[in-house]
Amino acid sequence: MKPLLFFLLLALSSVSFAQPNLNGAWQAGTDENRMVMIVADKFYSIVVYSLKDKNYLGTFGGTYRIESGEFIAMPEFDTFNKEQIGVESRSVLHLSGTNLKMGSGKIVWDFKKLDDGKPGALAGAWLITGRMGDDGKIQSRTPGARKTMKLLSGTRFQWIAYNNETKEFFGTGGGTYTTENGKYTETIEVFSRDNSRVGAQLEFDFSFVEGNWRHSGKSSTGQPIDEIWSQRSKLGI
């Protein structure tokens, strides 16, 4: 019985110390002041906006890890306070089913899970690594400090353009998306550059080429685009 008891206690110990899985999309607040968080792989993004008034308020995110019940973040972008970029912060978190409490001190956010990252071949963190040039050929690019990253859960997306070394921020947009019959369709809920585009739907052709995501169509301004996105985890960045 002793070996059986030992393995039973070991199994219970593993469950007790298992880290919570936050992958997916989470929402706090109301339509007047909405906060949406997307967690994919070891990356996260949070965007704050008013869906009712179509106003973008700000965004922050970067990499994270979980230790001893704490969400330990290393921001790569932060439009609320760029001095926080590159500065580690810690938030206590408590996950109960589809409810997540996270914060520190008097600031505690109550998130409700929107999805768990499924379904989705596209769920994850992606960096743009190629774009069609004027010569009709894909021009490759290697992401450095200047990045355009897109985080996707099973139903939500957010893209962010920024430079984590200079702390410059170039823009963001997000909302919901669907994939069906080779079509990737975004419905915009927030756009930092032009709130008149909120509510618009953008449809792209998409496919996978050697593990990379290629999509083509027209941008929010009506310009043709043809892009290659690569999984950030595979790039080791």
C-alpha positions in Angstrom: 0.0 0.0 0.0 2.9 2.4 0.6 3.9 2.7 -3.0 0.3 3.3 -4.0 -0.1 6.0 -1.3 3.2 7.6 -2.5 2.0 7.8 -6.1 -1.4 9.1 -5.0 0.1 11.9 -3.0 2.4 12.7 -5.9 -0.5 13.0 -8.2 -2.4 15.2 -5.8 0.7 17.4 -5.4 1.0 17.9 -9.1 -2.6 19.0 -9.3 -2.3 21.4 -6.4 0.7 23.1 -7.9 -0.5 23.2 -11.5 -0.3 26.6 -13.1 -3.6 28.1 -14.4 -4.0 28.1 -18.1 -5.0 31.6 -19.3 -4.8 31.0 -23.0 -7.8 32.5 -24.8 -9.7 35.7 -24.6 -11.1 37.5 -21.5 -13.3 40.5 -21.0 -13.9 42.9 -18.2 -16.1 46.0 -17.9 -19.0 47.1 -20.0 -19.7 48.4 -23.5 -18.9 51.9 -22.2 -15.5 50.9 -20.8 -14.5 47.5 -22.1 -11.2 45.7 -21.4 -10.3 42.7 -23.6 -7.3 40.6 -22.8 -5.9 38.0 -25.2 -3.4 35.4 -23.9 -1.5 33.2 -26.4 1.6 31.1 -25.7 3.7 33.3 -23.4 2.3 36.6 -24.7 -0.6 38.8 -23.7 -2.3 42.0 -24.8 -4.9 44.2 -23.2 -6.9 46.9 -25.0 -9.3 49.3 -23.4 -12.1 51.0 -25.4 -15.7 52.1 -25.5 -17.6 49.9 -28.0 -20.7 52.2 -27.5 -18.8 55.4 -28.5 -16.2 53.7 -30.7 -13.4 55.3 -28.7 -10.0 53.7 -28.3 -8.6 54.4 -24.8 -5.3 52.6 -24.7 -3.4 49.3 -24.8 -0.5 47.4 -23.1 1.0 44.0 -23.3 4.1 41.9 -23.8 5.4 38.6 -22.3 4.3 37.0 -19.0 4.9 34.1 -16.7 2.9 32.7 -13.8 4.6 31.9 -10.5 3.1 31.2 -7.1 -0.3 32.6 -8.0 1.1 35.7 -9.6 0.9 37.0 -13.1 4.4 38.4 -13.8 4.4 40.7 -16.8 7.1 42.2 -18.8 5.5 45.0 -21.0 6.7 45.5 -24.5 4.2 48.3 -25.2 2.1 50.5 -22.9 0.3 53.6 -24.2 -0.9 54.5 -20.7 2.6 54.8 -19.3 5.5 54.1 -21.6 7.9 54.2 -18.7 6.5 50.8 -17.6 7.9 49.2 -20.8 10.6 46.7 -19.8 9.7 47.0 -16.1 8.5 43.8 -14.5 5.1 44.0 -12.7 3.3 41.5 -10.6 -0.4 40.9 -10.2 -2.2 38.4 -7.9 -4.6 36.2 -9.9 -7.4 33.9 -8.9 -9.0 31.7 -11.5 -12.3 30.0 -10.8 -13.9 28.3 -13.8 -14.6 31.0 -16.4 -14.0 33.9 -14.0 -10.6 35.5 -13.4 -9.6 38.1 -10.8 -6.3 39.8 -11.5 -4.7 42.9 -10.0 -2.7 44.4 -7.3 -3.5 46.7 -4.3 -6.9 48.4 -4.8 -7.0 47.7 -8.5 -8.5 44.4 -9.3 -10.0 43.4 -12.6 -12.9 40.9 -12.9 -12.5 39.1 -16.2 -15.0 36.7 -17.9 -13.7 34.1 -20.3 -14.8 34.7 -23.9 -13.0 31.6 -25.3 -10.2 29.2 -24.5 -8.2 29.6 -27.6 -10.2 27.0 -29.5 -11.1 26.3 -32.2 -8.3 27.7 -34.2 -5.4 27.0 -36.3 -4.7 30.7 -36.1 -4.8 31.0 -32.3 -1.4 32.2 -31.1 1.1 35.0 -31.3 2.2 36.0 -34.8 4.8 38.5 -36.2 4.7 39.8 -39.7 7.7 38.5 -41.7 6.8 39.3 -45.3 4.8 41.6 -47.5 4.1 41.9 -51.2 6.2 44.6 -52.8 5.5 46.8 -55.7 7.4 44.3 -57.9 4.9 41.6 -57.2 7.3 39.6 -55.0 7.1 38.9 -51.3 9.7 40.9 -49.5 10.9 39.1 -46.3 11.6 41.0 -43.1 13.2 39.9 -39.9 11.4 41.3 -36.8 13.6 43.2 -34.4 12.8 45.9 -31.8 10.2 47.2 -34.4 7.4 44.7 -34.5 3.9 44.2 -35.8 2.4 41.5 -33.7 -1.0 39.9 -33.9 -2.5 37.9 -31.0 -5.4 35.6 -31.7 -7.6 33.5 -29.4 -10.3 31.2 -30.8 -12.6 34.2 -31.6 -10.7 37.5 -30.9 -7.8 39.3 -32.4 -5.6 42.3 -31.7 -2.7 43.6 -33.8 -0.1 46.0 -32.3 2.7 47.9 -34.1 5.4 49.2 -31.7 9.1 49.4 -31.0 9.9 48.1 -27.5 13.4 49.6 -27.5 12.5 53.2 -28.4 9.1 52.8 -26.7 7.3 54.1 -29.8 3.7 53.0 -30.5 2.4 53.1 -34.0 -1.1 51.7 -33.8 -3.5 48.9 -32.9 -6.8 47.4 -33.8 -8.9 44.5 -32.7 -12.2 42.7 -32.6 -13.7 39.3 -33.5 -12.8 37.0 -36.4 -14.0 33.9 -38.1 -12.3 31.4 -40.4 -14.4 29.5 -43.0 -13.7 27.9 -46.4 -10.3 29.6 -46.7 -11.7 33.0 -45.7 -10.5 34.9 -42.7 -13.0 37.7 -41.7 -12.4 40.4 -39.1 -15.1 42.5 -37.5 -13.4 45.6 -36.1 -14.4 46.7 -32.6 -11.5 49.1 -31.9 -9.1 51.0 -34.1 -6.6 53.5 -32.7 -6.1 55.3 -36.1 -9.7 55.8 -37.3 -12.7 55.0 -35.2 -15.0 55.4 -38.3 -13.8 51.9 -39.2 -15.3 50.4 -36.1 -18.0 47.9 -37.2 -16.5 47.2 -40.6 -15.8 43.7 -41.8 -12.6 42.8 -43.6 -12.4 39.6 -45.6 -9.1 37.9 -46.5 -8.1 34.8 -48.3 -5.8 32.8 -46.0 -3.6 29.7 -46.2 -0.6 28.1 -44.6 2.7 28.0 -46.5 5.5 26.0 -44.7 3.9 26.7 -41.4 3.5 30.4 -42.0 0.2 32.2 -42.3 -0.4 34.0 -45.6 -3.4 36.3 -46.1 -4.4 38.6 -48.8 -7.2 41.1 -49.4 -7.8 44.7 -48.7 -6.8 46.7 -45.7 -9.2 49.0 -43.7 -8.3 51.8 -46.0 -9.1 49.7 -49.1 -5.5 49.1 -50.1 -4.5 45.6 -51.4 -2.3 43.7 -49.0 -0.6 40.3 -49.2 1.3 39.4 -46.1 3.2 36.5 -44.4 2.9 36.0 -40.7 5.1 33.6 -38.6 4.5 32.2 -35.2 6.5 34.2 -32.7 7.4 31.1 -30.6 9.0 29.5 -33.6 11.0 32.6 -34.4 12.4 32.6 -30.8 11.8 36.3 -30.4 
